[in-house]
Amino acid sequence: MKTVKAIKVMSAILIAFMVLNTSKSVQAQVKNDFPIPMLKGGPFDVVYFPENMPDKNDGSFYPHEWVQSYGNARHNAAFTIAKDAPDWMVKGVSWQFAEARSWPLSEEKAFGESAYGVKGSLTTITQFYGNALGVSVVDGIVYAESDDNFIYAINAKTGKLIWRTSPVGNTYMGNPVVVGDLVYVTPGNVGFNFSNVMAYKKTGMAIRGGDVSFNGVFALNKNTGELVWYYLTKGGTMPTPAFGEGRIFFSAGDGTVYALDAKTGKEIWKNEVGGMANMSSPAYYDGKVYTAMSLKAFIYCFDAKTGKVLWQGTIPNAENTGMGDVSPVVADGVVVMDAVSMLKTTSSGKETMNTGIRAYDANTGKVLWTKLMGEGPKPPAFKGGMPMIHDNVVYIGTPVNSVYQAYELKIGKLLWTWNVPDAGPAGAGRGPATYYEGVLYMSTGPSVFAVDPKDGKLIGQKHIGGRFGIVNPSIVGGTIYLGNSWDWVIALPVSEVNQNYHP
């Protein structure tokens, strides 16, 4: 027994020695009254490899900021590059980066299936293990948040780690926002403690993430991972924040929406509208902020300067978790939301749902059109699909019946329906599509697909393995960048998914 303990102690010392001697640790300078409790040189301190930074010339061809979830208010993370860009950037690169808790991509079953079953293990590994959302790509660096408690910065060309940090112990389920010299991340998880469960039983309301872990906004130096400032909240902050007008907008699990000064973290306004934030990330558009809440199933439009609610709306028969699971998409003066709705129990005891879509006038909240996507089994965990808008068409998926559909943005005319092949027991269609050079790309289930946006016909596909959660393909030049629930960040050439792609 003493021998085993001695081995464990020696192993811990060896690991600490390796971290200290193979990386350069960065001392955080926090602009708050109290520093983060962090052991200097410990396993959660910043690990920094400046030699893996991208070439500045290469970085100049990439996007220079990532202002909200999925890149912009349209949720279309597609970026063409200049004709004089390096050849590798045009043709695309291929690499796979294993994060701290990576599960083999070749392993078809999720970890924990023997205990949680097929559906339960798939959702648990997405919520507590790997990347729930996609990645952000700025100045030649891929930024990723993982439920393994870390945030990563990776060289977009080589797949080598630049820095890794964990400013506070919690899951990171968002899409890093990158503006200027800062990266903004928001920790939060799906948990409720017993007191919140009892509060929900009594009142029908609860605080997601309250007294479970630490939540809020953490601003990091984008080049080093150094913590610059933080702002703590009681409610969980799973959604990705949005940047606009020099401010960071975000929502929390206690039903509060906030605006902070993006440089200092100073609070500008907050509005306690009630309900709770799940995964509905705010969208900033034309001086307004749009986000949705659960329990009170509403989408809200806020004045970005004052925080005043300008209008609110809902979707008929929306389930309590439905609205708060989906991030509003905005373009051409139209806001589109979807939510699981019309929960039914069949004679055999199985539960079914539909997916309701509603389009609103972005300024007034007037309902423009409402549609249903079709009935299917009740999905586990995250039940919605993130919409994307391109060229007056909204593309939207749903795990209820594992389809993607296309609608005319202004009038809601259904253009086509595409059924995701081999959707799996937990359903497919959660992540937004990406429109790039005349083709739609979707990452769902264990694969990435290319689909014709005119008629919804399949063009090509690439099996990756693992599982893609609420993930969009982030495309820059000839490369698709992805986050995976098996705790990987992946780069692959567009041509491997779409053989018709010739850069």
Secondary structure, 3 states (H helix, E strand, C coil): CHHHHHHHHHHHHHHHHHHHHHCECCCCCCCCCCCCCCCCCCCCCCEECHHHCCCHHHHCCCCCCECCHHHCCCCCCEECCCCCCCHHHHHCCCEEEECCCCCCCCCCCCCCHHHHHHHHHHHHHHHHCCCCECCEEECCEEEEECCCCCEEEEECCCCCEEEEECCCCCCECCCCEEECCEEEECECCCCCCHHHHHHHHHHCCCCCCCCCCCEEEEEEECCCCCEEEEEEECCCCCCCCEEECCEEEEECCCCEEEEEECCCCCEEEEEECCCECCCCCCEEECCEEEEEEECCCEEEEEECCCCCEEEEECCCCECCCCHHHCCCEEECCEEEEEEEEEEEECCCCCEEEEEEEEEEECCCCCEEEEEECCCEECCCCCCCCCCEEECCEEEEEECCCCEEEEEECCCCCEEEEEECCCCCCCCCCCCCCEEECCEEEEEEEEEEEEECCCCCCEEEEEEEEEEECECCCEEECCEEEEEECCCEEEEEEHHHCCCCCCC
